[in-house]
Amino acid sequence: MRETLALYIHWPFCVTKCPYCDFNSHVRAEVDDAAWRAALLADLAHEAALTPGHQLTSIFFGGGTPSLMPPETVAALIAAAQAHWPSHQPLEITLEANPSSVEASRFAAFAAAGVNRLSLGLQALDDDALRLLGRPHNLAEGLAALDIAQAHFPRVSFDLIYDRPGMTVPAWEAELARALAFGTSHISLYQLTIEPGTRFATMFRRGELTLPDPDTSADLFSLTRARALEAGLHAYEVSNLARPGMEARHNLQYWTYGDYIGIGPGAHGRRLARASTRARKPENWLRAVHTHGHGLDTDTPLTPAERATEALVMGLRLATGINRHQFERQTNTPLEAALHPERTTRLAAQGLLVTNADGIHLTPAGQPLVDAVLREIAL
């Protein structure tokens, strides 16, 4: 049986840099579209030569703002990927989009290129919050973009950021109710985190930005789960909710520690028990592809212990947790060898996680504390 493979394609350019964002995104006045298309195709061909025995399950165009890509480039990359690998059918092909870069003709062109799932960065349903988050669109533009997306793509997801400065439980309840009423089959709901190196991190350090207190954050998380479930969406991952069968196949490949490749500036990959990274700065990546035929910066083997830690960190985010048999097959490591025994036992006694013959998973009480739990139990 062929190993499955997910393909991530990074488009690093944005119209503006959001103050909370630590992704590899850059603002450029001009982009040579033909040069970028050729370089991405070359980077893709290099990875394909390394993974001939795989079956492609998904393609994800991320960024940056991939809705700024020419649809012709998207179509060329999809066609090349399908020529390089046999594909799972139907192949899930997702493109991230920002409302400020959206118009009906562009979405139609992306759909014609083969994109069948759109992930829309709404981020908030409130104009004041959008300004705080540094988003280049307003609410009216966001809602119009969502309407256009739902008219052109069979599957649509959108992102919202909650637990924002000054947010109250009643305010989020109203915003969440509106979001759930749109009827999409998938929503990503992220609590705002302060990432190092961002403008928000500087503001937070200076006391110019204050997040809700821990009790309010916990209430917001619980409310989110309850209201989404009432609307027919289950939290299959800490921040991702979907109707049954509408889970993001691409992201599940990450969380279940399957093989994936990443091309484009700063993209990471995990394939054939090796970790790959690519040059982050767009100009450096482009130069590397022209010189070497690929944008690889590092490509190193992963020890069984490293694979076990990574599989634990990814898999524990899932509501179903980690399957013991799959974990041990992928990492060549017993599950218990990746866990701190005393701390695991203590957190299980506290009702935060469950370990048994099938594997390990967090309880509903442990899921909002996933990062803290991982710091405790991961060896």
N, C-alpha and C positions, 0 to 999 in steps of 0.2 A: 504494500500500500504506500502511495506517495505521501510524503510529509506536506502539510499545508503551509502556505506562505502568504503573508500580507505585504502589500507594497504601500509605502508612505512616500509622497512626493512633496517636497517643501518649496514653496514660493515665498521668498523672504521679504517681499516689498509691501509696504502699507502707505496709506495716504498720510496718516499721523501715527505717533507712538503714544499708546494709552499709558497713563501713569501707574497702573497696577500690573502692567504686562512685563514678564521676564522672558518671553519667547524670543527666538532669534528673528527679529523683525527690524526692517530698516526703511527709511524714507529716502527715495532717490528722485531727482527731477526727471530723469529719463532712463529708460530701460531698452536695450537692444533686444527686441523680442526674438528675432531670428537667431541671434547668438545664444540666447538662453534656451530656446527650443533645441538647438543642436547639442548644447552641452548636457541638458537633462537626458536627451536620448542616448548620448554616449555614456553617461553615468549609469543609466538603466542597463545598457548592454553589458557593462562590466559586471554588474551584480548578477545578471542573468547567466553569464558564463560560469559563475561560481555555484549556482543553485539549479542545475538542470533536472534534478530528480524531484522537484517540488510541484505542487498544484496550487495555482493562485486562487485565493478565496475572496480577496477584497483589494480595492485601490482607494487610497484616501489622499486627497489634495488638501494640504494644510499650510499654515503660514504663521506670520504674515497674513496677507489677504489674497488667497488664490482666485477669488472672483475678479481680481485685476488681470489675471492671465488671459491672453488671447484664446478664445474657444478653439482656434485651430491648433494651438499647442496642446491643449487638453485632449483633443481628438487624436493627435499624433501619438501622445504618450499612452493613451488607452490602447490604441491599435498595436503599438510596439509591445506593450506588456502582454497582450493576448497572443501575439506571435511568439514571444519568448517562452511562455509557459502554457501548459494546458490549464483550463480555468474551470473552477467550480461554477455551475450554472444554477440559478442566475448569479452572475458576478455582482457583488455589491460595490458600487462606485460612488463615493461620497466626495463632495466639494464643499469646503467652508466658504461662507460669504458674509460680508458686512453689508448692512442695509444701505450705507452711503454709496456703495459701488454697484448698486443694483438697478437694472431697468429691464422691462419685459423682453426686449429683443435679445439682451445678453443671456437671460435665463433660458430662453428658448434655444439659443445657440448651444449652451452647455448641455441641455437635455438632448439635443440632436447629436452632440459629440459623444454621448454615451453615459453621461452622469445620470444616475437614477435615485440618488439620495442627496438632499441638500441640508447642510447644517448652518443655521443662520445665527449670527452673533447679535441678537437683540440686546442682551445684557441687563436691561431694565425696562419697565413699562411706566416710566415716570421721567419727565423732562429734566427735573432738577437732578435726579440721580444720574441720568445720562451725562449731564454737564460735569458732575462730580467725577464720574468715571472717565472723563475725557473722550467720550465717544463722538465721532464726527457726524452722527445722525441724530434726529429728534424722534419723538415717539410716532408722529404721523408717518414719517419715512419708514420707520421700522415696521409698522403695521401694514403699510402698502407693500413693502418687500415680502412680508409673510404671505399676503394674499397672492402675489405673483408666484412665489415659490410653490404654494399649494396648487396653483393652476398648472404648473409645468412638471412637477416631480411626483412620482408615486409615493415617495417617502420623504418626510420633512421632519427635521429636529431643530430645536432652537435652544440657545443658552440664555440663562439668567444668572445674575450674581446677586445673592442676598446676604444677610448679616452685614449690611452696609452701615456706615456711620449714621447714627441717629435713628436707625430702623427700629420700629416697635412691632410687637406681635400682631396687633390689629392691622397695621399698615401692610405687612407682608401677607397676611391672610387675604386681604382684598386684592393685592397684586397677583398672588398665586391663583386665586379663583378666576381672575380674568385670563391668566395664562392657560389654565387647564381648559377653559371654555373654547379655546381655539381649535381643539380636537386633533392636534398632531399626535402621532403614534409614539413619539420619543421626545423627551425633554432632558436637558442637562442643567442641573441646579447646583451652583457652586457657592459655598460660603466664601466671602471675601477673605483672602489671606494676604499678608504683607510679605512680598517677596524681596529678598536682598537685591540691592542694585537698582530698584525702581524709584520713581519719583515719590510714590506713596511711602516707601520705606524712609525716605528723607523726611517727609512730612510727619510720619508717625514718630520718628525719633525726636523731632522738634516739638511734639505735642500739638501739632496742627491738625491731626487726624485721630479720632477716638472711635474705636470699635465698640459694639455692644458688649455688655458684661457677659461672663461665661454662662450665667443662668438664662439670660435672654437668648444667647446663641443656642443653648440646648433646647429651649422652647421652640425656637424657629425651626430647628432640625426636626423635632418631633412633629410639629404642625405640618411641615412639608411632606413627611412620609404619610401621615394620616390622610391629608386632603388628596394627595396623588392616588393613594390606594382606593379611596372613595370614587375617584374618577376613572378607575380601571388601569392605572399605571403602577407597576410594581418596581421597587428599587432593586434592580438586579446588581447594582454597584453602588458604592457610597454616594456618588453624586449623579448617577444616571438612572432614569426611570423610563419604562417602556411598557407598551401593551404586549401581551404574550406573543412571541414570535417576531417582534419588531426590535429586538435588541441589536445594537451595532455589532455586526460580525467582525468588523475590523478591530474595534477596541477589545472585543472578547479574545481575539488572537493575542493581544498584549497581556491581558489579565490572566489568561490560562497558560502563559509562557510558551506560546507557539513561536515558530520562526517568523521573523519579519525583516524586511530590508527598508532602508531609508535612503533616498537620493535627494540631492539639492543641498544648499548651504546649511551646515549645522545638523543635518539629519543623522539620527542614530539607527543602528540595526542590531539585531540578534539573530544570527543564522549559523548553523553548523557548529554550535557551541563556541562561537566567536562573537566578540563585541566590536562593532564598527562605529566610527565617528567620522564626520566630514568637516572640512574647513568651514568655520562659521561666517566669516566676512564674505559677502557676495563676490567681491572682486577677487579675493584669494581663492575661493572655490572655483570660479570661472577660469582663473589662470591655471589651477591644478588640472582641471579637465583638459584644457588645451595642451598642457605639457605631458600629462601622464595617461590621458584617456579616461580618467576617473577623478572624483573629488575627495577620495579617502584621505583622512588625516591619520587615523589609527585603525588597526585591524588586529586584535589580539585574542588569543585563546582564553576561555573562561574555565577556571578549575571547577570541579564538582561542587566545592564549598561555595564559590561565587555564584554559580548557577542556582544552588539551593537558596541562598539568601535572596537573590533577585526573584525567584519564583514565589517565595514566601511573601515578599513585599508586594508583588503584583496580585497574587491570588487571594490574599486575605481581604482585599477590597471588595470581592464579590460576595453577594448574599449567600451563595452556595458554598463559598470558601474554597478549599483546596482538596482535590481528590488525591488520596494517598498513592494509588497505583500510578496515576498520570504524573504526579510529582516525582516519584522515584524513577520512572522511566525517563523523564526529561533531564533529570539532574544527576542520575546515578548516585543518589544519596538517600539514605533513610530519612523520612520526615523528621523523626525525633532528633536526628543529628543537626538539624537546622534550628532547633528550639532550645532555649534556656529552660531546663526541666523544672527547677523550683519556681521560677517566675511564671511559667506556663500553668503550673498547678495552682499557684496562688490566684492568678487572674481567672482561671476556670472556677475556682471556689467562690470568687466574687461575682460570678454570673456574667462575665464579659466575653468568654469564649467557650467553645466545646471541642474537645478532642475525643476521637473514637476510632474504631477500626476503619471507617471510611475516609477519615482525614481530619481537617480542622476548619472551623468557621467561627466567625464572630456572632454573638447574639445581638438582638436589636439594641440592647443596652451598650454593647461594645462597639457597634458600627460607627457611631459619631466620634469615637475615641481611637479610630484605627491607627493613626500615626503614633499616638502615645503607646498603644498596645505593642506595635511593632518595635518601638524603641526598647521595650521591656523584654520581649521574648526572642527577638532575632539574635542569633549568635554571629 
